[in-house]
Structures are given as C-alpha cells and as structure tokens.
Amino acid sequence: MSSLWSSLEKDVFNPQKKKLLETVRVWKMGKKKKMSILCVVVDTFRPMQPFLVKVKVDRGEQYKIAYRWPLAELKLVDGKTLNQASLDFDLHFDKVYKWTASSFDEKKTFIRCLWKLSHRFLAGSVTFVNVPSCAAEGRQRPQEDRKDAAETESQEEISVYQEMTPKEAADVLRLMEEYEPLVNNSVAFAEQLSKDLHVLDEANLRAIISSEKQVTQLMSSIDEALVEVARVEETLQIYDELLGSVKQQMDHIHRENSLLHRIVSNKTKLMDEILFLTTHLDLSREHCDALSQADLSSPSRVRACIAAAEALSGCMNVQIQPGYRKLQSVAEQLIMFETLKQNFESSFIGHITSIFELQVGFALRVAARNPERFKYAGKRVAAI
C-alpha cells in the first residue's frame, strides 16, 4: 500500500500540485475485473479545494486519471453499513456511482476522510447515511480504556499480595501494644472533631436558612447567566456559519478573478497574433495593381513591379504556424499571393520572350544585309 501511495504521489499528483490524503481500491458493482483507485486530494496552494479523483491502472503499472469531481459537487454518501459490515458504498454526484471496496477498513477510512473534509471545507453540506457515528466510537474508546486499566490494576494488586510470616505477625502485635495509647487518643480526637464539625454544620445550616433570600437571588442570577451563555453560543454559531459562507464566496471570487486574468491574457495574445498577421500578410493596393497589370513598358513601371515583387516575396516568406493556414482569411490571403505570383511570372516570361524574339529578328535582318559582318560576329561568339 505504501508503494501504491508513493507511486500515486510521485507520478500523478505531485506534478499537478495536489496533496494525496486518502485512497481506496474499488470496483464497479458487478465488474470486479476492472479495478480503479479512488483518491481524495487537495490543492497545495490557496485557495485549497478538495477533489475526488478516479485513477485507472494501465498496462505496466501506469496510473492515469480517468475522472475528477470537485468535492463540492458531492451530495450524499451511502455507506450501507448500518447493521452489518458491507464492502459496497454509493457516492451521489449529478448521478449515482456504486462502488465495491477491496476491504472494509479501507472503505471505513475513506468515508471518514470524506466526512472530515466535508466539515472542514463544505460546512457539513454532504449528507452521510448508513455510516457508523465517529462520535459514538470516540465515546466508547475512553470507557473501554478505563475498564482495561482498572482490570489490569486489580490483577496487579492480587498478584502482589502475600501472606505474613509468624515473625511479621508478632512484630505487628508488638507495635499495636506499644502505640495503643496513641490510638486511643486519636479516637478521642476524632470524636471531638466530629462533634465540632456537627456544631459547624448546624451553624452553617442556620446561616443558609437566614440567607435564603440571597440564595434565591443567586440562583436567579445563575439562571440568567446560563440563558445569556446559551444566547452567546447561538450567536457564535451564527457567526461561524456566516464566516464559512464568506470563505466560500471569497474562494469563488478568487476563482473568478483567475478566470478574468486568463481571459485578459488570452485576449492580449490574440491581439498580438492578429497584429502580426495583419502586418506581415498585408500587401498594398498599389503593389497588387502593379503585379496584376505587369506593365514593364517604362522604367518607372519596371521599378514599381520590382517593389511589388519584393513586397510579395516578403509576405510569402513570413513564417507562420501551421494552424493559421486553416483560418479562412489567412488562407484567402495566401491564395491571392499565389495567384498574383503566377500571373506576374506568366506576364514577365511573356515580356522577356517577346524581347528575345525582337532581338533575334533584328539580328537576322542585319545578317541578311551584311553576311560578312554576321560571319565575323559568329566567329567571335564561337571563340568566346
């Protein structure tokens, strides 16, 4: 059991900043082959919140959390142990879970842990039925301990007793004869003391009777004090319940604040990512028109096409996460970039091809007019 406890703490709960309080090995009623472990844990940070965790045992003794319930959602615990020891028990959340424990001691310890956490964190809001009272057990144990101690003491006294020897008996008789006058004097002193006490009792009784009115007032004051004490205790109980309610509300506010901080953080990250995408995937209207028209007829328009092509290359080379490509706006922007790229490439290739064709045609016309010069140029090209 210790190895199971240490494994659960080390592999499952310590990484999640949870403290393990109690465990019980269980099976679903009628399905004993599938064992699970129910664990009671609390947070190691404030506000501390208790949870009930179901852990499954995978192949190779690997523990995996199958389900987790906040203990605040627990409504009722049915121990089914009113008249006889039973291994079955039910836990009522939004639905009823029926379990069978591996042993009665584990079940009893587990339910006692739930009872303590309910009174500590949930102001006793969980109902426990068919569960032996822990208070009754606590009252019975001191009585049994006192009874055992008395029996042990009496047995020791019996074992210590020994009969006196004749010499010891003679010594006792000699001492009694020697101190008999003193004993008689002590008897007389006791009788005188008893008489004096009787006289004092009579005097006290007369004083009490004479002060009956004061006694009545004192008893009335005591009754009023008892009523006031009961009222104070009732007020303290109300304050305690109010403090428990305030604690629950403060825990709820703390959880809400944590959620708000998380929402603000997520919103900031989202705005940063949106700003990144809109900044790096934005191609101006002038660049789009220059790439679409692909007009290379003048130097100024060639420079405009060069600037647009560089801007398009910068947008297409931006490193973005694969998940962003699934966004509709990002996908449409990338498709537009690819379309502009292909259109510009086609226009540029066509423009270069037409220039080559014009140059070749011009060269052929020159060669037709001056064959010797064409041959000389051909030899120079071959030499090069």
Stockholm file with secondary structure:
# STOCKHOLM 1.0

chainA/1-384         MSSLWSSLEKDVFNPQKKKLLETVRVWKMGKKKKMSILCVVVDTFRPMQPFLVKVKVDRGEQYKIAYRWPLAELKLVDGKTLNQASLDFDLHFDKVYKWTASSFDEKKTFIRCLWKLSHRFLAGSVTFVNVPSCAAEGRQRPQEDRKDAAETESQEEISVYQEMTPKEAADVLRLMEEYEPLVNNSVAFAEQLSKDLHVLDEANLRAIISSEKQVTQLMSSIDEALVEVARVEETLQIYDELLGSVKQQMDHIHRENSLLHRIVSNKTKLMDEILFLTTHLDLSREHCDALSQADLSSPSRVRACIAAAEALSGCMNVQIQPGYRKLQSVAEQLIMFETLKQNFESSFIGHITSIFELQVGFALRVAARNPERFKYAGKRVAAI
#=GR chainA/1-384 SS CHHHHHHHIIIIIGGGTEEEEEEEEEEETTEEEEEEEEEEEEESSSSCCEEEEEEEEETTTEEEEEEEEEGGGCCEEECCCSSSCCSEEEEESSSEEEEEESCHHHHHHHHHHHHHHHHHHSTTCSEEESCCCHHHHHHHHHHHHHHHHHHHHHHHHHHHCCCCCHHHHHHHHHHHHHTHHHHHHHHHHHHHHHHHHHHHHHHHHHHHHHTHHHHHHHHHHHHHHHHHHHHHHHHHHHHHHHHHHHHHHHHHHHHHHHHHHHHHHHHHHHHHHHHHHHHHTCCCHHHHHHHHHCCCSSHHHHHHHHHHHHHHHHHHTCCCCGGGGGSHHHHHHHHHHHHHHHHHHHHHHHHHHHHHHHHHHHHHHHHHHCHHHHHHHHHHHHHC
#=GC SS_cons         CHHHHHHHIIIIIGGGTEEEEEEEEEEETTEEEEEEEEEEEEESSSSCCEEEEEEEEETTTEEEEEEEEEGGGCCEEECCCSSSCCSEEEEESSSEEEEEESCHHHHHHHHHHHHHHHHHHSTTCSEEESCCCHHHHHHHHHHHHHHHHHHHHHHHHHHHCCCCCHHHHHHHHHHHHHTHHHHHHHHHHHHHHHHHHHHHHHHHHHHHHHTHHHHHHHHHHHHHHHHHHHHHHHHHHHHHHHHHHHHHHHHHHHHHHHHHHHHHHHHHHHHHHHHHHHHHTCCCHHHHHHHHHCCCSSHHHHHHHHHHHHHHHHHHTCCCCGGGGGSHHHHHHHHHHHHHHHHHHHHHHHHHHHHHHHHHHHHHHHHHHCHHHHHHHHHHHHHC
//
